[in-house]
């Protein structure tokens, strides 16, 4: 199983790229959002990958983050959702917005993806409502671990192909705050789905809010209505 590729971007098409890894070319299909985030032809590129293996088909799908890759696996676990539909959803919304839409039961946002009808969108929200909170929490933990401190990474790629800049990417503090708030609410005894819905709604109302602010806002939403 190929889990990650690091090499040179040789070719870019509408829905895939060709990555040269030490003389071997790999065709990797990506979402539109991922394609826009990739460097130019001839530059170094690194993608997490997932492989689809069938009797008559062998395809690689690429993702800029482990969070996006895990959402792809979760989306394609839903009946009627193939790799193409999953990439369309991730390309339209991005992994963070997919989690918020599912947590809030917002199937209309999922339906905005090309080729995804209302029945499939509703099925995604229904089937993943209880699974999404765990991935939302894991997503924040992943970003905190991978994007927080600057780490020295040894790549199996020629020196000429290594990125010139070693600056660490800016962490997604919003996702980390949401994951921490979700964990805190779960520790207080709220169900994962209720906690995820409240945090998603609070995050939508207060863009860029920190963990404490999200927890306070979510608790107000979860408080019994009188």
C-alpha positions in Angstrom: 0.0 0.0 0.0 1.4 3.4 -1.0 0.6 5.9 1.8 2.7 8.9 0.7 4.6 10.1 -2.3 7.4 12.7 -2.4 8.9 13.8 -5.7 8.7 16.2 -8.6 5.4 17.4 -10.1 5.8 16.5 -13.8 2.4 17.1 -15.2 -0.9 18.7 -14.1 -4.3 17.8 -15.6 -7.9 18.8 -14.7 -8.4 16.1 -12.1 -4.9 14.5 -11.6 -1.2 15.0 -11.5 1.9 13.0 -12.5 4.5 12.8 -9.8 8.0 11.6 -10.6 9.5 9.7 -7.7 13.1 8.7 -8.6 12.2 8.1 -12.2 8.9 6.3 -11.6 5.8 8.3 -12.6 2.7 8.0 -10.4 -0.7 9.3 -11.6 -2.5 10.7 -8.6 -6.2 11.9 -8.6 -6.9 14.9 -6.4 -9.8 17.2 -5.4 -9.9 20.7 -7.0 -9.0 22.2 -3.7 -5.9 20.0 -3.4 -4.9 20.7 -7.0 -5.0 24.4 -6.3 -2.7 24.0 -3.3 0.0 22.2 -5.2 3.2 23.9 -6.5 4.0 24.5 -10.1 5.2 21.9 -12.6 8.9 21.0 -12.0 8.7 21.7 -8.3 8.9 19.4 -5.3 5.6 18.0 -4.1 4.4 15.6 -1.3 1.0 14.0 -1.0 -0.6 11.5 1.3 -2.2 8.9 -0.8 -5.0 6.3 -0.8 -5.1 3.4 -3.3 -8.2 2.0 -4.9 -7.7 -1.6 -6.0 -10.3 -3.4 -8.1 -10.0 -6.3 -10.5 -9.9 -4.0 -13.5 -8.7 -0.8 -11.9 -5.8 0.6 -9.8 -5.9 4.3 -8.9 -4.1 6.6 -6.4 -5.8 9.5 -4.8 -3.8 12.3 -3.2 -4.3 14.6 -0.2 -2.4 17.5 1.3 -3.2 16.4 4.9 -3.9 13.2 6.8 -7.2 14.8 7.9 -8.4 15.1 4.3 -7.3 11.5 3.6 -9.3 10.2 6.6 -12.3 12.1 5.5 -12.0 10.5 2.1 -12.0 7.1 3.7 -15.0 8.0 5.8 -17.0 9.5 2.9 -16.4 6.5 0.6 -17.6 4.2 3.4 -21.1 5.5 2.7 -23.2 3.4 0.3 -23.4 5.1 -3.1 -20.4 7.5 -2.5 -17.4 6.6 -4.7 -14.0 8.2 -4.9 -15.1 10.8 -7.4 -18.0 12.0 -5.3 -15.8 12.1 -2.2 -13.2 14.3 -4.0 -16.0 16.5 -5.3 -17.3 17.0 -1.7 -13.8 17.6 -0.3 -13.0 20.0 -3.2 -16.1 22.0 -2.6 -16.1 22.2 1.2 -12.7 21.1 2.5 -12.3 18.7 5.4 -13.2 21.1 8.2 -16.4 22.3 6.5 -17.4 18.7 5.8 -17.2 18.0 9.5 -19.3 21.1 10.4 -21.9 20.3 7.8 -22.3 16.7 9.0 -22.4 17.8 12.7 -25.1 20.4 12.0 -27.1 18.0 9.7 -26.5 20.5 6.9 -27.0 18.2 3.9 -27.6 21.1 1.6 -24.0 22.1 1.9 -22.9 18.6 1.0 -25.3 18.6 -2.0 -23.5 21.7 -3.3 -20.7 19.3 -4.5 -20.9 18.5 -8.2 -22.6 15.1 -8.9 -24.0 14.8 -5.3 -27.8 14.6 -5.2 -30.0 15.3 -2.2 -30.5 11.6 -1.4 -26.8 10.9 -1.2 -26.2 14.1 0.7 -28.8 13.2 3.3 -27.4 9.7 3.6 -23.9 11.0 4.2 -25.1 13.3 7.0 -27.2 10.5 8.5 -24.6 7.7 8.3 -21.7 9.8 9.4 -23.3 11.8 12.2 -22.0 9.6 14.9 -18.6 9.0 13.2 -17.7 12.6 12.3 -17.1 13.9 15.9 -14.2 11.5 16.4 -12.5 12.5 13.1 -13.2 16.2 13.9 -11.4 15.8 17.2 -8.6 13.8 15.6 -8.2 16.4 13.0 -7.4 19.1 15.5 -4.9 16.8 17.3 -3.2 15.9 14.0 -2.8 19.6 13.1 -1.4 20.4 16.6 1.1 17.7 16.3 2.1 18.2 12.7 1.9 22.0 12.3 2.8 23.2 15.8 6.6 22.9 16.3 8.8 22.9 13.3 10.2 19.4 12.8 13.1 18.2 10.7 11.7 15.7 8.1 14.0 13.5 6.2 12.7 13.0 2.7 13.7 10.3 0.2 14.1 12.8 -2.6 17.1 14.4 -4.3 18.4 17.6 -2.7 17.6 19.6 -5.8 13.9 18.7 -5.4 13.6 19.6 -1.7 11.6 22.8 -1.0 13.8 25.8 -0.7 12.0 27.2 2.4 12.0 25.3 5.7 9.5 27.6 7.3 6.7 25.7 9.2 3.2 26.2 7.8 0.9 28.2 10.0 -1.2 26.0 12.2 -5.0 25.9 11.7 -5.7 27.3 15.2 -9.5 27.3 14.5 -9.5 23.5 13.9 -7.4 22.9 17.0 -9.6 25.0 19.2 -12.7 23.2 17.9 -11.1 19.8 18.5 -10.2 20.8 22.1 -13.6 22.2 22.8 -15.2 19.0 21.5 -13.0 17.0 23.7 -13.8 19.1 26.8 -17.6 18.8 26.2 -17.3 15.1 25.7 -15.5 14.9 29.1 -18.4 16.8 30.6 -20.7 14.0 29.6 -22.3 15.3 26.4 -22.7 12.9 23.6 -20.2 13.2 20.7 -22.9 14.1 18.2 -24.5 16.8 20.4 -21.1 18.2 21.3 -20.0 18.3 17.7 -23.2 20.1 16.6 -22.9 22.7 19.3 -19.2 23.3 18.6 -19.8 23.6 14.9 -22.6 26.0 15.4 -20.5 28.1 17.8 -17.6 28.1 15.4 -19.8 29.3 12.6 -21.2 32.1 14.7 -17.8 33.3 16.1 -15.1 32.9 13.4 -11.6 32.4 14.8 -12.9 31.9 18.4 -10.5 30.3 20.9 -11.2 27.1 22.8 -12.6 28.8 25.9 -15.0 31.0 23.8 -16.2 28.0 21.9 -16.8 26.0 25.1 -18.9 28.8 26.6 -20.9 29.3 23.4 -21.4 25.6 23.0 -22.6 25.2 26.6 -25.2 27.9 26.1 -26.4 26.0 23.0 -26.6 22.8 24.9 -28.3 24.2 27.9 -31.9 23.0 28.4 -34.4 25.4 26.8 -36.8 26.9 29.3 
